[in-house]
Amino acid sequence: MALRIRIVCPEHSAYDADAAFVSIPSTDGSLGVAPHHANEICTIEPGFVTICDEAIGRVSHTFAVDVGYAEVTGDEVVILAERAQDLSELDVEKVQADIQGFEEKLSNLSKDDAHRSYLYNEIAWCKLLLSK
């Protein structure tokens, strides 16, 4: 029996397929889910969702995710994340260029500019993408 895994973001559906196992970066620690897992809802923190299509321990897909929620019901896992990125499709050079651009914009802002927090969040997201 397989799990149905869905990773959904406000702007797109990042993943929708069957798998044998998924690991989720819950705010209470990593949550591993296999078929017949108890129903659960948890908050997620920035980190990595790993999906094993065939068997536990053989990772098939890795997604970077931002904050959100995960719901486990029956044999379905729905991850609602602010952002999600399949690391196999990551353009490392673009992400590195984005970091440089955000840091340059930061250097041009005054210390009390509200836009700074947005730029800090973007830099943190880019660094998460590059950390795996």
C-alpha atoms as a printed R data frame, in Angstrom:
    type eleno elety resid chain resno      x      y       z
1   ATOM     1    CA   MET     A     1  0.000  0.000   0.000
2   ATOM     2    CA   ALA     A     2  1.304  3.459  -0.899
3   ATOM     3    CA   LEU     A     3  0.920  6.930   0.499
4   ATOM     4    CA   ARG     A     4 -0.409  9.746  -1.621
5   ATOM     5    CA   ILE     A     5  1.937 12.705  -1.131
6   ATOM     6    CA   ARG     A     6  0.934 16.240  -2.079
7   ATOM     7    CA   ILE     A     7  3.061 19.341  -1.621
8   ATOM     8    CA   VAL     A     8  0.986 22.439  -2.250
9   ATOM     9    CA   CYS     A     9  2.037 26.090  -2.265
10  ATOM    10    CA   PRO     A    10 -0.094 29.217  -2.727
11  ATOM    11    CA   GLU     A    11  1.042 29.584  -6.331
12  ATOM    12    CA   HIS     A    12  1.456 25.988  -7.490
13  ATOM    13    CA   SER     A    13  1.320 22.296  -6.725
14  ATOM    14    CA   ALA     A    14  4.938 21.217  -6.278
15  ATOM    15    CA   TYR     A    15  4.376 17.451  -6.035
16  ATOM    16    CA   ASP     A    16  1.519 14.951  -6.288
17  ATOM    17    CA   ALA     A    17  2.321 11.236  -6.457
18  ATOM    18    CA   ASP     A    18  2.366  7.954  -4.559
19  ATOM    19    CA   ALA     A    19  5.297  6.997  -2.333
20  ATOM    20    CA   ALA     A    20  6.318  4.445   0.282
21  ATOM    21    CA   PHE     A    21  7.575  6.948   2.884
22  ATOM    22    CA   VAL     A    22  7.962 10.678   3.501
23  ATOM    23    CA   SER     A    23  9.961 12.631   6.074
24  ATOM    24    CA   ILE     A    24  8.678 16.085   7.042
25  ATOM    25    CA   PRO     A    25 10.556 18.856   8.927
26  ATOM    26    CA   SER     A    26  8.022 19.371  11.718
27  ATOM    27    CA   THR     A    27  8.567 22.056  14.339
28  ATOM    28    CA   ASP     A    28  8.693 19.195  16.878
29  ATOM    29    CA   GLY     A    29 11.407 17.346  14.942
30  ATOM    30    CA   SER     A    30 11.498 15.229  11.825
31  ATOM    31    CA   LEU     A    31  8.233 13.355  11.244
32  ATOM    32    CA   GLY     A    32  8.419 10.118   9.279
33  ATOM    33    CA   VAL     A    33  5.205  8.858   7.700
34  ATOM    34    CA   ALA     A    34  4.593  5.414   6.232
35  ATOM    35    CA   PRO     A    35  1.282  3.827   5.167
36  ATOM    36    CA   HIS     A    36 -1.259  3.377   7.983
37  ATOM    37    CA   HIS     A    37  0.228  6.249  10.015
38  ATOM    38    CA   ALA     A    38 -2.063  7.758  12.631
39  ATOM    39    CA   ASN     A    39 -3.928 10.903  11.632
40  ATOM    40    CA   GLU     A    40 -1.978 14.004  12.537
41  ATOM    41    CA   ILE     A    41 -1.661 17.709  11.839
42  ATOM    42    CA   CYS     A    42  1.609 19.514  12.506
43  ATOM    43    CA   THR     A    43  3.385 22.741  11.716
44  ATOM    44    CA   ILE     A    44  6.479 22.571   9.565
45  ATOM    45    CA   GLU     A    45  9.601 24.677   9.648
46  ATOM    46    CA   PRO     A    46 12.023 25.509   6.849
47  ATOM    47    CA   GLY     A    47 13.847 22.337   5.916
48  ATOM    48    CA   PHE     A    48 13.709 19.338   3.624
49  ATOM    49    CA   VAL     A    49 10.927 16.927   2.734
50  ATOM    50    CA   THR     A    50 12.390 13.631   1.579
51  ATOM    51    CA   ILE     A    51 10.241 11.201  -0.368
52  ATOM    52    CA   CYS     A    52 11.003  7.523  -0.879
53  ATOM    53    CA   ASP     A    53  9.057  6.163  -3.850
54  ATOM    54    CA   GLU     A    54  9.928  2.482  -3.491
55  ATOM    55    CA   ALA     A    55 11.211  1.759   0.015
56  ATOM    56    CA   ILE     A    56 12.197  3.491   3.226
57  ATOM    57    CA   GLY     A    57 15.817  4.626   3.074
58  ATOM    58    CA   ARG     A    58 15.987  5.047  -0.704
59  ATOM    59    CA   VAL     A    59 15.303  8.750  -1.257
60  ATOM    60    CA   SER     A    60 13.759  9.523  -4.638
61  ATOM    61    CA   HIS     A    61 12.923 13.229  -4.233
62  ATOM    62    CA   THR     A    62 14.031 16.026  -1.945
63  ATOM    63    CA   PHE     A    63 12.132 19.292  -1.640
64  ATOM    64    CA   ALA     A    64 13.170 22.390   0.264
65  ATOM    65    CA   VAL     A    65 10.099 23.798   2.018
66  ATOM    66    CA   ASP     A    66  9.362 26.953   3.918
67  ATOM    67    CA   VAL     A    67  6.976 27.254   6.868
68  ATOM    68    CA   GLY     A    68  3.526 25.700   6.716
69  ATOM    69    CA   TYR     A    69  1.452 22.725   7.841
70  ATOM    70    CA   ALA     A    70  1.259 19.024   7.169
71  ATOM    71    CA   GLU     A    71 -1.816 16.844   7.500
72  ATOM    72    CA   VAL     A    72 -1.724 13.053   7.618
73  ATOM    73    CA   THR     A    73 -5.093 11.361   7.064
74  ATOM    74    CA   GLY     A    74 -5.482  7.725   6.160
75  ATOM    75    CA   ASP     A    75 -2.896  7.072   3.495
76  ATOM    76    CA   GLU     A    76 -2.555 10.654   2.332
77  ATOM    77    CA   VAL     A    77 -0.083 13.361   3.341
78  ATOM    78    CA   VAL     A    78 -0.784 16.953   2.348
79  ATOM    79    CA   ILE     A    79  1.976 19.472   2.949
80  ATOM    80    CA   LEU     A    80  0.882 23.097   2.712
81  ATOM    81    CA   ALA     A    81  4.034 25.190   2.486
82  ATOM    82    CA   GLU     A    82  4.665 28.847   1.826
83  ATOM    83    CA   ARG     A    83  7.265 27.715  -0.759
84  ATOM    84    CA   ALA     A    84  8.629 24.445  -2.064
85  ATOM    85    CA   GLN     A    85 11.468 23.698  -4.464
86  ATOM    86    CA   ASP     A    86 12.430 20.344  -5.963
87  ATOM    87    CA   LEU     A    87 16.193 20.276  -5.421
88  ATOM    88    CA   SER     A    88 16.731 18.215  -8.582
89  ATOM    89    CA   GLU     A    89 15.538 21.248 -10.585
90  ATOM    90    CA   LEU     A    90 17.601 23.808  -8.671
91  ATOM    91    CA   ASP     A    91 19.718 26.288 -10.645
92  ATOM    92    CA   VAL     A    92 22.590 26.818  -8.205
93  ATOM    93    CA   GLU     A    93 24.135 29.699 -10.146
94  ATOM    94    CA   LYS     A    94 20.820 31.584 -10.203
95  ATOM    95    CA   VAL     A    95 20.337 31.112  -6.462
96  ATOM    96    CA   GLN     A    96 23.875 32.355  -5.767
97  ATOM    97    CA   ALA     A    97 23.217 35.388  -7.986
98  ATOM    98    CA   ASP     A    98 19.938 36.006  -6.133
99  ATOM    99    CA   ILE     A    99 21.796 36.040  -2.809
100 ATOM   100    CA   GLN     A   100 24.262 38.599  -4.133
101 ATOM   101    CA   GLY     A   101 21.411 40.757  -5.431
102 ATOM   102    CA   PHE     A   102 19.528 40.617  -2.119
103 ATOM   103    CA   GLU     A   103 22.679 41.438  -0.154
104 ATOM   104    CA   GLU     A   104 23.401 44.383  -2.457
105 ATOM   105    CA   LYS     A   105 19.858 45.706  -1.944
106 ATOM   106    CA   LEU     A   106 20.286 45.312   1.821
107 ATOM   107    CA   SER     A   107 23.446 47.399   1.796
108 ATOM   108    CA   ASN     A   108 21.537 50.247   0.144
109 ATOM   109    CA   LEU     A   109 18.702 50.345   2.717
110 ATOM   110    CA   SER     A   110 18.660 52.296   5.939
111 ATOM   111    CA   LYS     A   111 18.780 50.251   9.149
112 ATOM   112    CA   ASP     A   112 15.116 50.940   9.941
113 ATOM   113    CA   ASP     A   113 13.687 50.196   6.482
114 ATOM   114    CA   ALA     A   114 10.858 47.632   6.730
115 ATOM   115    CA   HIS     A   115 11.954 46.027   3.441
116 ATOM   116    CA   ARG     A   116 15.032 44.610   5.225
117 ATOM   117    CA   SER     A   117 13.036 41.752   6.800
118 ATOM   118    CA   TYR     A   118 11.784 40.677   3.359
119 ATOM   119    CA   LEU     A   119 15.344 40.603   2.040
120 ATOM   120    CA   TYR     A   120 16.580 38.671   5.093
121 ATOM   121    CA   ASN     A   121 13.849 36.074   4.482
122 ATOM   122    CA   GLU     A   122 14.793 35.778   0.812
123 ATOM   123    CA   ILE     A   123 18.466 35.306   1.705
124 ATOM   124    CA   ALA     A   124 17.568 32.647   4.300
125 ATOM   125    CA   TRP     A   125 15.458 30.791   1.693
126 ATOM   126    CA   CYS     A   126 18.300 30.877  -0.847
127 ATOM   127    CA   LYS     A   127 20.802 29.624   1.731
128 ATOM   128    CA   LEU     A   128 18.430 26.777   2.639
129 ATOM   129    CA   LEU     A   129 18.262 25.792  -1.040
130 ATOM   130    CA   LEU     A   130 22.053 25.676  -1.243
131 ATOM   131    CA   SER     A   131 22.596 23.852   2.056
132 ATOM   132    CA   LYS     A   132 21.731 20.336   0.867
